[in-house]
Amino acid sequence: MGQVLYRKYRSKSLDEVVGQEHITATLANALKTGKLAHAYLFTGPRGTGKTSIARILAHEINGLPYTDDATHLDIIEIDAASNRRIDEIRDLRDKVNIAPTSAKYKVYIIDEVHMLTREAFNALLKTLEEPPAHVVFILATTDAHKLPETIVSRTQRFTFRPVPLDQVVAHLQTIAKGEDIDVADDALQLIAAHGEGSFRDSISLLDQAAGLGEKIDLNHVQRLLGLPSAESIQQLADALAQHDAPAVVSALAQLHEQGFQSDQIAKQLSKVWRANILAGSHATATDFALLQQLLNVPGAHDPQRFLELILLEFALSQTPAAATAPVPEKPEPAPQEIEKPRQKPTEEPKKVEAEVEAEPELPATNPAKPVATDDSLWPQVLAALKQQHSTIYSVARMAEASLNGDTLVLGFAFPFHKKKAEETKNKQVIVGTIKQLSGKELAIEYKLIEEKPKQAAAEPQKPAPAKPADDITNISNIFGSAELLES
C-alpha cells in the first residue's frame, strides 16, 4: 500500500516547515540556547503544522532523529478527544514522576487538548504548574478559546497562521514535480484556495486528483470538488445584478439539474458577490444583506429552497417604481387634476394631502347640502362609512353629532371611542366623506358627554328583546353594541 502524500511530504525538521517561520525561528533559538519551557501550547487552524512541529520539537529536545515512523518510549502522544476523562489524566499525573527510560526528557504531546473535561483540566493543572524537571508538555488545539485561562497561563503559547496561498501553490508544485503529476497552474490555484491555508487538506486533494491518471486541469478539480463552473456562477450573478427574476430561476435550476449542491453554489456565488462589493460595483444595503444570507445557506433546514428564496427576494427587491407607486394613487386621479391648477404641489404639502384624502371619489352629482341639523347629514356619513370603512364606522356610530356653524361636534360617552375617532387617519376619512357627500369641508370637534344620549345620532339602536346580564351590558357600553349570539 502506497503512502499518502501528506504523510510522505510531512516536514522532518524545523527548517523544512513552510509558512510558520515566526514559530520555527523562536523554537530553533530556544533549542540552540537550551532555554526550554516546561509547557508549550500550539493553537491555530487545522492542517497548519501543529502536530508535526510538536513531534519535531519532542525529538529535537532529546537529540533524536525524526521520521514518520519514529517511535520512542519517552515521547508519548495522547489524543484528548478519546482520552478526555479524569481517569486518563490521573494516570498521566502519576506517571510523569517516573524518569525517562533513555532520553533526556519525557515529552507528552496532548492533541486536541480542548476536548478534556473540566475535571480532567483540574487534574492536569497542578502538574502543568510544577512539572518534574524531566518532563515537557506540548499541547495542541484548534479551539484555544475553549481552554481554561489557568491552563493557558501556564504555557508558552504559539499561534499558527493559515499558510499564504502562494506558498501553498509553490509547495504543491514541488510535490507534483516530485511525483510526476501533470497538473495545470489554475488547477493548483483552485486546490490551494479550497484548502483555505491548510497544507494537509491541499496535499490530500492533490493526491485525490492524481488518481485520475491524466493531466489535471481546472474542470477536473471543479468536478472533484463538486463546484459549479465559473461561467455558470457569473451568469447567475449577472442575472441577480440586473434583478431579472426569471433569469435567476433559470440559472439556479440549471445548476441544480447538473447536480451541484446549494451550499457550494452559495459559497461560489458569495465569493463573486464579495469581489463585486469590494470593486464597488455593488455596495448597497441589499447587496450586503444578500452576502450575509448566502453565508447562512449551508446551515438552513432546506438549503435548496432557502437559496432560491433569498435570490428571488433580492431579484424582486428593486422592481420599477411604477409597479408600486399607483397603489396609493388609484383612488386619487381626479383630486390631483383638480388641485394642480389652483395650488402648487410644493406649497402646503400637508394641506394637499388632506384634500386628496378628503376627495377620494367625488360623485358626478352631489346630494343636496344638508341644513344645519344632524338628522340629514350624519346618517348619510355613517352609511358611506359603513360601505367603505367598516372599522371607522364601528367607532363613528357611537357618536352624537351636532352642527355648530362650520364645525361638526361629535360627542362620545366613552374615552376609548373618542380616542379612536381622534386618530389622524380616522379623522381624515371622516372629513373626506363629509366633503364627498356635501362638497363642504367641516372642522370636527370631539368631546366627552357625561351621559349616554337617549337617542343615538348615528342610527337608532334596535331595542334588545331581553335585558342582558349586567356583565354583558358593561362590555357593550365600553366597546359598542353588537349582536348577541345565544348559546
N, C-alpha and C positions, 0 to 999 in steps of 0.2 A: 504494500500500500504506500503510495507516494505521500510525501509530507506537504501539508497545505502551505501556501506561500507566506502567509503572515507569520507562521512559526519558523519557516526556513529563513526568512529575512528579518527576524527579530534581532534587535541590537544586542551585541555581546559585551560591549564595554561602553563607558560613558562617552567616549569620543565618537561612537557610531550613532548616538541618539540624535535625531533630527527634530528641530523645531522647539526644543526646550533648553536652549543654551543658557538661559538665565538660571536654571536649576543645576544643570550638569557642571557648570563652571564653579558654582558655590560648593557643591559636593566634592568635586575634584580637589579644590583648595583645602577643604576640611580633611580629606584623606592625606593630602600631602603634609599638612602641618600636624596631623594627629589630634585635632580638636573636634572630636566626635561628640554628638549629643546622645543622650540615652534613649530619646524617643523622637521619631520623625512622623510627620503627618503629610501625606501626599493627597491632594484634592484636585479635582478637575473633571472634564468630560470623559466619557468612555473612549477607549482606543487611543489615548494620547501618550501612553508610555508609563503610567504609574506603576503597574506591577513589574514591568520589565526593568525599570530603574531600581525598584525595590530589590529585585533579585540580584542585579548587578552590584548594588551597594552592599548587600549582605555578603557577597563573595569577596568583593574588594576590601571590605573591612578585615576579613580574615586572610587576605592574600591568596585566595583560591581562584583558579581559572573558572570561568563561567561558560557553560554550554547549555543548549536547550534541554539536554537530558541529564544535566548535572544534578546530583542529589547529595545531601550531606546531613548527617545526623544532628548537627548543631544549627542548621538552618531550617526552621520549622514554619511551614505555611499553614495558616488557618483560614478557612472560608467562614466568615462570620454569618453568612446567610444560612448555613446549615449547622453551625455550631454557636448558636446565639444565646443559649441558656446559661444560667448562672453556674450550673454544674461543670460545664466545659471550662469556664473562666476560673473557677475554683481549682480545677485540676491544673490549669496553666500556672496559677499563682503558687501552687505547691511545688511545681517542677522547676520554676525559674531559679530556685536556690541551688539546684544541682549544677555543678560546674560543667562546662562543655567537655565533650569527650576528647576531642583532638584539636579543635580550632581555638583561636584566642577568645572569640566572643560567641555567645549563643544568641542568635538573631531570630526574633519572632516577627513574621510578616502576617498581619491580620488584614485580609482583603474584605472590602465592603463592611468596614467596621461599624457603620451607622446602623446595621441590622441588629446589633446586640440589644438585648432587653435592658431596661433600667436597672434591674438588679445586677445584671452582668457588668454594666458600666461601673456600678458602685464597687463591685468586687475587684475590677481592674484598676480603679482609681488609685488606691494606695500603692499598688505595685508600680504604676507609672510614675508616681511621685517620688518614690525612693526605691528604684530597682537595684538589684545587686550590680556590682561593678562589671561583671562579665556578661551582662545582658543588654541588648539593644532591641528596642521595639520600632517597627516600621508599620504604620497604619495607613491604609489606602481607602479612599471612598469617593464616590461620585456625588454624594449629598452631604457636604460638610455642615450645612445648616441644621442637620438632624443630630449632630453631636452635641453633648453637653459642654458648656463652656469650661467646666472644670477639667474635662479631658483635653480640650484644645489648648488650654493654657499651660499644660504640662508637656507640650511637644514643640518641636521646630516645624512650622508649617510651610510647605512649598505648594504653590498654586500652579497647576499645569494649565496651559492655554491651548485652545484649538490650533492645530497646525495651519499656517497660511496656505492658501490654495496653490500658489506657485511652487512651494516646497513639496507639497503632496504630489503635484504633477511631475516634478523633477524626480522624485523618488520612484514613482510609478514607471517612469520612462526607464530608469536604471533597472528596475525589476523586469520589465518587459524585454529589454535588451538581453539581460542575463538568461531569460527563459525562452528566448526566440519567439516571443509573442508579437504578431503583426497587428498593431492597433493604431488607429488614426489619432491625431493630436486632439481633435474636437471630442472624440470618444473618451480620451483620457481626462479632458477637462470636465466632461459630464460625470465621469466616475468619481473624480476628486470632489466635485461640488456636491454630489449625492452623499459622500462620506462625511460632509459637514465637519471637517477638521480632524476626523478620526483616521489614523493610519490603518488600524486594523480593519475597519469597515471598507475602506477604499481598496486595500490589497485583497480582501476577501471577494469583493465584487470583480476585480480584475481576474482573479483566479477562476471565478464562475464564468466570466465571459470567454476566457481562454478555452473553455470546454467546447466551444463552437467549432474549433478546428479549422477556422478560416480567418481571413482578415476581418478585424473587428472595426466596424465603422459606427457612426453616431446612431443610425437606425437600429443596429443590433443592440446597443446599450439601452436605447429607449424602450425597445420591446422587452428586454430583460428586466427592466425596472417597472414595466407597466405604465410608462409615461406617454402621454399623447405627443404628437409631433408639434414642433414649434409653430408650424404653419396653421394647424387647426386651432391652437390656443390663441394665436394672433387674430384669426378670423373671428373667434368668439369675443375677444377683447374689442375689436373694431365694431362689432355689432352692438356691444354694450356702450361704447363711446358715442355712437350715433343714436342711442336709445331706440333701436329697431327691435321691438319685442319679437316679431315673427322670425327675424334672422337669429336672434338669441336662442329661441326654442329649437330652431332647425339645427344650429351648430351644436347645441348641447345634446340633442337627440342622436346626431351622428357619432359623437364621442361615446355615448353610452352604448350605441349599437356595435361599435368597434371593441367593446369590452373593457373600456377604461373605467376605473373606479372614481367615484365622486370626490373622494379625498385627494386623489392625485390630480384630478382636474382642477380642484380648488387651489391646491398647492402651486401648480404651474401658473394658473391664472393670477394668483396673488403676487407672484414674482414679477410678471409682466405689468400688472397694475401698479405695483410699488415703484417699478422703474419709471412708469409714466408720471407718477406723482412727483418723484424726485427730479424728473426732467422738466416739470412744470406744465405738462400738457393736461394733467388732471389734478386739480388742487382744491376742489370744493368740499364742503362738509359731507355731502352724499358720497363722494369718492372715498373719503377716509372711512365712512361708515361701512361701505361695501368691503373695503380691505379688512376691516375688523371682523365682519361677518364671515368672510371667506376662511378666516383662521378658526372659526367655530364649526366648520363643516365636519371634520373628522370625528368630533365628539357628539354630533347630532344623533337623535334616535333613529331618524331615517335620512341619512346623508344625501341620497339622490333627490328626494323631494325638497329637503331643506335648501340644497344648492339651487334647484330650479326656482324655488320661491324667492330667494334673495336676488337672483339675477333678474327675474321678471319684475320684481318690485323696483329695482334700480332702473330697468329699461323704461318703465312707465312713470318714473318719478319726475320727468321733465317733458310732459306732453304739452302741445301748443296751448298757449293761454286762452285761445278762443274756445277750447274744449270745456273749460270750467267757468270762464267769465260770464256766459249768458245765463247761468243758473240764477243769480240774483236779479238779472236784468230782464228775464222773460216777462214778468207781470208789469214792467215799468216802461215800455216803449213810449206810450202816449204821454206820460208826465214829463219825460225828458224832452220830447219835442215841444211841449207847451212851455217848459221853463226856460229853454235856451234863448228865445227871442227877448224875454223881459228881464233876464238876470244872468250875469256872467257866472260860469261854474266856479270860478275861483273866489267869488265873493260869498261870504257867509256859507261855507260848505255844510255846516250843521243844519241850517235852515232848509237848504236844498234837499238834504237827506230826509228831513222830517216831511217835506212836501211830497217827495217821491213815495214815502211810506204812506202818506195820507191819501194819495190818489192812485192806488194800485190798479183799479179798473173803473174808470169813470163811465157811467152809463150814458147811452145816447140821449136819453131823456130823463132828466132828474125829476123825482117826485116833488109835489108841492111843498114849499118850505113850511115847516111847522110853525104854529103860533107859539108864543112864549108860554107853553104849558108842557107838562111832562107826559101827558097822555097820548100825544100823537107821535112824538119823535123817539122817545126812549124805547118803546116797544118795537119800533122798526129797527132800531140799532141792535137790540137784542136778537131779533130774528136773523139779521145779517150775520151777527157774530156766531149764532148757533150753527149756521151753514158753513162758515168759512174758518172760524176759530173757536172750536168747541171748548178748549181749555180756558180761554179768556171768558167765554160765555158763562162757564160754571161759576166764575167769580163775580162777573158783572151783574148777573141775575139776582145777586144778594143785595144789590144797592137800591136805595131810594133816591130817584133822580128828580131834580128840580132845576128850572132855568132861572138865572138871575142876570138878566141882560144878555151879554155875550159869554157868560160863564155858566157851565153846567156843573151843578153841585151834586156830588154823589155821596150819600150817607150810608155808612156801614154800621151794623150793630156789633161787629167783632173786629178787633185789630188785625187778625190774620187775613181777612178778606181785604181790608183797606191796604195792607202792606203789599199784597199780591197785585192789586189793581194799580198801585202807585209805581210799580216797576216800569222803567223807561220803555221797554219793548211793548208791554201791555198797554201803556198809556198811548203810545204812538198808533197802535192798532185801533184803539177806540176813537182817537181823534180822526184818523184816516177814514174810518167807517162813517162817522158823522158827516165829514166833508163829502164823502162819496154820495151819501143819501140826500144831503141838504144843500151842498155847494157852499157851505159856510163852515169856517174853522172856528170852533169854540174853545175857549180855555176851560180847563177842568179843575175843580176844587174838590179835594177829598176831606171827609170829616167823619168822626165817630158820633153816632147818635146814642143817647142813653138807653132808650128802649127800642125794641124791635117794632117797626111800624105795623099798624094793624092790617093795612093793605099794601102788599108789595108793589113797588112801582114797576118792576120788571114785567112780571106776568103773574096773575093770581095763582097762588098755590092751591092745589086740589086738597080739600079737607080730607084728612085721614079718616077712613071708616071707623077706626077704633083708636083710642088714645094709646100710643105705645108706652112701653115701660119707661121709667124715669131715666135710666142709663141711655137708652136709645134716643130719648128726647135731647139729652145733653150733647150727645155726639152729633146729632142732626143740627143743633143750634151752632155748634162750632164750625163744622165742615160743610154745612149746607144740606138742604133736604135732598133725599134720594128715595127711590122706590124701595119699599121694604119687602123682602122676599120671605115668604112664610115657609118654615121648615116642615 
